[in-house]
Each structure stands twice: as C-alpha cells, then as structure tokens.
Amino acid sequence: MDFNINEILHTISIWGLPVLLAVTLHEAAHGYVARLFGDNTAYMLGRVTLNPIKHVDPVGTIALPLGLTLIGSPFLIGYARPVPVNFNNLSNLRWGEVCVAAAGPLMNILLAFVSVGVAHIGFMNPMGFGEAIVTIAIASIQINVVLAVFNLFPLLPLDGGRILHALLPGPLSYQFSKTERFGFIIILLLLFSGVLWQIIGPIIQYLNYAFITMLPI
C-alpha cells in the first residue's frame, strides 16, 4: 500500500499531540494514585511525571496508532510503557487496585472534557488558528474515549481486568489472574478479528456522540 508523505505528515499533525498526551497522562495517573495508596515504585523510577519521554513506547505510542490510522481502522488504540505498581504495597489491596486501575481511564475521560473546552476556544478562532485547534481537539476527544473504553475491557492486563481481578472473590480472582499470560494474545485476536470493535464500538460511538454534542456545531 502506497502512502503519500503529505498525508502521513497531516495525520501526525492532527493525532500526534492528542495521542501523546492521552497515553502519557493515562500512565502518570496510575503512578500518582498508586503513590496515594502507599506504593512508591513508580515514583522512585521517575514515572510519576508528565514528561512523555518517560512513558512513550515506540510501538504502542507511535507506530500502532499511526499504522491503524493509515490503514483506515475504525478506531485507534495505543499504549505507553506500563507504570510499574507493586499492589502488595497498597494500603488497601482491593480498593487500592481498583482505584489505581481506574485512574488511567478516568484521566482519559477528563482529557476528553478538557478537549471540549479547547474546542470551544478554537471556535473563537484565536489568531486565525481556530480550525486547526478544533480539529486537534476533536481528535483528542476521539482518542481519549477509545483509550478509556478499550482499557476498561475486563481482560488482564487491561485496567478493566485489574478492576475485575480486585472485585472477584479470592478463588475466582486467583483463577482469573492466570489468564494474564495470554491476555495480550487474546486482545490481538479480538482486535484483528473485528470482535473487539463489535463489543466496544457501540459504547465508543455513543460517548463520542455525547462529547461532540457539547460542541457549538
């Protein structure tokens, strides 16, 4: 498949910053909440930071989202380097795990709301850059909604899987934890078979619509 370099650069100019912010703040939120609950692992490794260099994964943060965009995927996913968390250090093991896992997707929802505000600023057309600001803000809404919903999918090692693992009774939680070793393979199979989109697609579309209706368009 041939790609026009101008199209690639145009895609990067729209999606680059939103993807970078979405995955960086997602991971930083995990580390910050883990520290609140007593685990300083991420903090000691310098991962409780807004410095994207500390979180960027060349494949998950750059190549995967860009590649999916260029092949016309119906949705984008991406990931950063996972923030290390020692759940045994948490002051409340069950609810600490729930809060740490939920922090990332909740950060993405917060960023979607912030993007709505940025889009409103863009509609004011400050210094003639209004259209560009609105375009990037809408891209930010879309990527943050996708990351929030995707990561809440109840499968380890995703955040939704962590939440389910924490809430399940002891024996079931232990059995469920054994699925983590196969989690990434299962995710890829669901992704490229189209099954994942059939499950989470309607939720993503509904949330995107809800956020877009907040814009003055």
Secondary structure, DSSP 8 states (H G I E B T S, - for coil): ----HHHHHHHHHHHHHHHHHHHHHHHHHHHHHHHHTT--HHHHTT-SSS-GGGT--IIIIIIHHHHHHHTT-SS-----------GGG-SSHHHHHHHHHHHHHHHHHHHHHHHHHHHHHHHT-GGG-HHHHHHHHHHHHHHHHHHHHHHTSSSTTSHHHHHHHHHS-HHHHHHHHTTHHHHHHHHHHHHHHSHHHHHHHHHHHHHHHHHHTTS--
